[in-house]
Amino acid sequence: MKSVFFSIGFRPLFLLATLFSTVLMALWVFFYSTQQPLSSFDYYSSVTWHVHEMIFGYGMAVVAGFLLTAIRNWTRVQTVNGINLMLLVLVWVLGRIAPFVFNQAWLIALVDMLFLPLLAVFVAIPLVKTGNKRNYFMVGMIVLMALLNLLLHLDKLGVVQNTAIPAYKTAFYIIIALIIVMAGRVFPMFSQNGVPVRYQVVKYPIIEKLVMPSYFVFILSLLFIGSPILTAITAILAALIHAIRLKGWYNRQIWQVPLVWILHVGYLFLIIGLVMTAISQYIPSLYFLALHAFSIGTLGIVTIGMMARVSIGHTGRDLRFPPKLLKPAFILMVLAVIVRVFVPLVVPSIYLWTIIVSGSLWVVTSALFVLSYAKILVSPRADG
C-alpha cells in the first residue's frame, strides 16, 4: 500500500491537501465565527494563517502534485517517489500542524519553509536531466514562492517590517498565474477529449501570446503601481483576453461532463475576478468579493476539478464513470463562490454569514472529495 501511495506525487499530495483543507477550513470557520485565537501560541493572526494556508499550504500542495505528475509525462523521467516523496510530504504536513504543536516562532517558520525549496529541487532534477528548458520557469516560480514565504515569516519573526501582506498578496496572484499556465497546457485537451463527440478547440495565437503578459501587467499595476485607473484598464484588458481564450475552448457538450464543465467554470471566475477588481478600484467594498472570486472561484474550483480529473486518469480508471459524489461536490463548490461573492451584493446585511456558509460549503466539498478519492489514491492502478 505504501509503495503505491508514494509511487507518484499526486497520490499523497492530492489526498492530504484535501484532507487538511477540510479540517483547516472548518477551524477557520470556527475561529472566524467565535473570534477565538488560532492557538495558545498565536504566531499567525487568524486572517494571516487562513491566507497562508490557502496559498502556501493547500494551493502549493495541489500545484506540486500536478507538476510532479505532469513533468513525468513531459520528460519521460520518473519524478520523486518512495522515501524522498515521503520526506517531501512529511515536511508539508509538519508545516500545517506547526502553529498548533510548537511554541517557538523560529521553529514554526523553519518547518514551514522547508517544503518549497525541497519541491523546487525535486521539480528541477528531471527537467535539468532531460534539458527541458521550456519548463525551467516552473522551478523559478516555486523559488519565487519560497522567497515570498520567507518574507512573510521574517515579518512574523520581527526581522523585517511590513513585508507579510505584500508577500502573501504577491504569492496569491502568482499561484493564480501558475493555474493560468497549467490551464493552457491541459484544459483544451481535457475539454475536446472529454466530451461524447470530440471537437476541435480553437486557439488564437495572438491571444495565447498575450495571456500571461496581460495578467502580469495587471498584477504589476494592482500590487506595485497602485494607480486605480491603470489597474482598472489592465484588469479589463486581461479579462477580455482570457474571455476570448475560454470561448475558444468552449463547446456546449461540456455541460454533459462534470469533469470538463468544472474547469471552464473555474476559469470563468478568473474573468469575473478581473472584472470585479476593475470595478473595485472605484467601489472599494467589492475588493474582497473580487479576491474570493479568484480564491474560491479560480483556485478552489480549478484545483478540485484538476485533482478529480488527474486522479482518475492517472490511476487507469474510466473518465466516463467518475465517483457518484463528484457532481454534488462540484455543485457545492460553485455554490460556495456564489454565496461568498454574489450574495453580499444583494443582501449586504448578511455579509458575515456568507463567510461562514461559504467556508462550510468548502468543508463539505473537500470532505466529499476525500470520501470519493481516498480509496482511488491509495490503490493500485485499475488497469494494472
N, C-alpha and C positions, 0 to 999 in steps of 0.2 A: 504493500500500500504506500509506504513512504517513498519508494523508488519511483512509483507512478506520479505521486503528488508533487515531487520535486524534480520531475523529468524536464519541465519547461516552465518558464516564468509565469505564464498566465494562470496556471492552476492555483498555486498558493496565493499569488498577489490579488487575483480577482476575488477569490473566496474570502480572504482575510480583509480586503478593502471593504467589501460589502458587509461583512460581519461587524467589523469595527464601526463602520458607518452607521449601522443600525443602533449600536449601543451608544456611540458618542453623540449622535443626533438626538437620541432620547434624553441623554444627560443635558444637552444644550437646551432642549425644550423645558426640562425641569429647572435648570439654572435660570433661564430667562423668565419663566412664569413665577418662580418663587423668590427670585433675586438672591439666591443662596450663593456663597462663594464657591469657586471651582473646586478647591480643596483646602485643607487646613494650611497648606503652604501655597499661597496664591502667586505662583511665578508669572503666569499669564493672567491678564484680566479675562473675564468670561468672553468678551467680544473678540479679543485678540486670539484667544485659544480656539474659538469657533472658526475664525477666518484661517488661522494657521492650519488647523486640521483639515479643513476643506481643501486647501491648496497643497500643502506640503505632505499631508497625511494621505487622505483619500485620493485626491486628484493625481498626485505623482505616483501612487501605487498602481493605479489603473494605467497611467501612461507607461510605467515601467513594464507591467505585464504585457501590454500591447507591443512595445518596442522589442522586448526580448523574444517575442514570438515572430514579429514581422522581420526582424533582422536575420533570423534563421532562414526565412524564405528568401530574403534579398541576397544573402551571401552564400547560402547552402552550407553554412558552418554552424555546428551546434553551439547555441548560446549557453550561458551559465546554467548549470544544473547540479543535482546531487548536493554534496556538502557545501559547496560555495553558494548555491542558491539558498540552502537552509540558513547560511550565515547572513545573506542579504535580507531574507525575510525576518530573521531574528532581530536585526538592528532596526528594521522598520517597526516591528511590534514593540520593542523597547522604547522607541521614540513616542509611541502613542500612550503608553502607560506611565512614562517617566514623571509627568506632573503629579501623578497620584501616589507614586511609591517612593520618590526621592524627595528629600527636603533640603538639598543643596542646589542652588541656582546653577552653578557652573556644571554640575553633573547632568541636570536636565538638558542644558544647552548642548553639552558634549555628546550625549547619547543621541539626541535628535539630529545632530549634524552629521552623523556617520553615514546615513543611508544614501544621500545623493552623490557624494564623492565615490562611494563604492559602486553605485549604479553606473556612474559615468565610466569607470574603469571597465566594468563588465560589458557595457554597450560598445566601448571603443575597441576592445580586443578583436572581435570578429570583423569589424569594419576595417581596421588597420591591417589585419591579417590578409584580407582579400583586396585591399586597396580600393575599397568602396568609398571614394571621396565624395560622391554625391550626397552621402548621408552623414558626413563628418559633422555637419552643423547640428545634428541631434545631440552629439556629445557636448558641443558648445552651449546649447540651450540648457542641458542638465547642469553643466558647470555654472552657468549664469544663475539658475535657480538655487544652486548651493550657495553662491555668494550672497544672494538676496536673503536666504535663510540665515546666513552668518550675520548680516547687517541687523536683522530682526533680533537675534539673540544678543549681539553686542549692545544693542539698546536696552534690552531687558536686564543685562548684567551691569549696566551703568558705565560701560567703557566708552560709548559714544552717546550722543543725544539726538532725538528726533529723527531716527532712521527707520524705526519699526514700521510706521504707517506707510511711508513711501516704498519701503521694501516689499511689504505684502501686497500693496496695490499694484506695483510693477509685476510681481510674481503672478498675481491673479491674471493679468492681461497677457502675460507670456504663456501661461498654461492654456488660455483660450487660443493663442496663436498656434500652439502645438496641436490642438484639436483641429484647427483650420487646415493645417498641413496634412494631418492624418486623414481628414475627411476627403481632401482632394486625391489622396492616394487610393482610397478604398471605397468611398461611397458610390462612385459611378459603377464600379464592378459589382458591388453588393446589390445595387439597385437593378441594373439591367439583367443580371443573372438570377435574381431572387424572385422575380415575378412569374406568373404562369406562362406568359408568352414573352420570350426575350425581346427586348427592344434595344435600340442604339442610343445611348446618351449623347447629348450634344455638348462638346467642349469648345469654347470660344478662345482661341489662342491669346488674343489681346486681353481678354478678361482674366485668364489664368496668370498672365504676366503682371496684372495689376492687383490681384487678390491680396498678396502679402504686403506690397508697398503701401497700398491704400490703408490697410489695417495698422501698419506700424506708424504711418504719418498720423493717424487718429490717436494712437497711444501717446506719441510724442507731444501732440497738442494737448491732450487731456491731462497728462501727468506732469509734464515738464514746462510747457509754454504757458498754459493756463488762460489762453485767450478764448472767451466764450464764443465769439463769432467764428474763429478758426476751428475750434472744436466742433461746433455745430456743422460747419461746412464739410469738414473731413469725415465726420460721422455719417452724414447723409450720403456723401460720395461713396464711402466704403459700403454702406447699406445697399446702394444701387448696384454696385459691382457684385456683391455677394448674392443679391437677389437674382441677377442675371445668371450667375453661376448655378444657383439652385434650380432655376427654371430649366436650364439645360439638362439637368439630371432627372427632371420630373417626368413621370408618366402616371396616368390615373390608375393604372394597375397596382401601384404601390399600396393603395388603401386596402387591398386584399391580403397584404402580408405584414403582420406586426413588426417582424424583424427588419423590414425596409421602411415602413412609414415612420417608425420611431426616430430613425436617423434624420429623415427630412424635417420632421417637426423640431428636433433639436437644433438643426441648422437654421430653421426659420426663426427660432428665438434669438439667434445671433443677430439677425437682421433687425428684429424687434428691439433688441437691446441697444443697437446702434442708433436707431431712430429715437428711442426714448431718451438716450443720452444726449442727443442733439437738442431735444425739447427741454431737457433738464437744465441746459445752460441758461434758460430764461424762466423756467419754473423749477427751482431747486428742490422742491418736495418730491419730484419724480426721480431724483438721482438714485436713491436706494431701491426703488422699484426697477429702474433700468439695470442696476447692478445685479439684482436677483433674476432678471430675465437672462442675463449671462450665466449666473452661478447655478441656479436650479434648472433653467431652461436649456442652456447650452452644455455646461459642464455636467449637470445631473442627468439630463435626458440622453445626451450622446454617449456618456460613459456606460450607462446601464444598457443602452442599445448595443454598443460595441461589445461589451462583455458577454451579453446574451448571444450575439451572433458568432463571435470568435470561439466561445466555449463549446458551442455545438459543432461548428465546422472543424475545429482542430482536435476534437475527440472522436472524429469519424462517425458522427451521427447525422441523421437526415434533417436538413434545414427545413423541410416541409412540415415537420412534426415537432415543433418546439414544445417545451413543457406547458401544460394547460394553464398554469398560474401566470404565465408570462404576459398575456394580453391584459388581464386585470392590473398587473404590476405597472405596465406601461401607462395605462389609463390613469392610475393613481398618481404617477409621477407628473403627468401632464396637468392633472388637477392641482397638484402641489404648486406648480408655476402659476396657474390661473389664480389660485387663492392668494398667493403672495404678491403677484404683480398687478393683476387687474381688479380684484375685488376692492382694494383700498381706494381705487379711483372712483368707484361707485358708492362705497359706504366707508368714508374715511373714519367714522367713529369707532369702527371695529378693527382698526389697524393692528393693535396688539394681538387680538385674537387670530388675525390672519397669519401672523408669525407662528403662533402655537399650532394652528391647524395645518399649515403648510409643512412645518417641521415634522408633525405627527404623520402626515401622508408620506413624507420621505422615509420615515422609520418603517412604516408598513411595506412600502415598495422594496426597500432593501431586505427586509425580513422575508418577503415573498421570493426574492431572487435567491437568497441563501437556501430556503426550503426547496426551491426548484433545481438549483445547480450544485448543491453540496455533493450529492452522490455522483453527478457527472464529472465534477472536477477532481474527485479522489479516485475514480475508477479508471481502468484501462480503456483505451480506445475501443469503440464499439466494433470497428472493422478489423481489429487485431493488429 
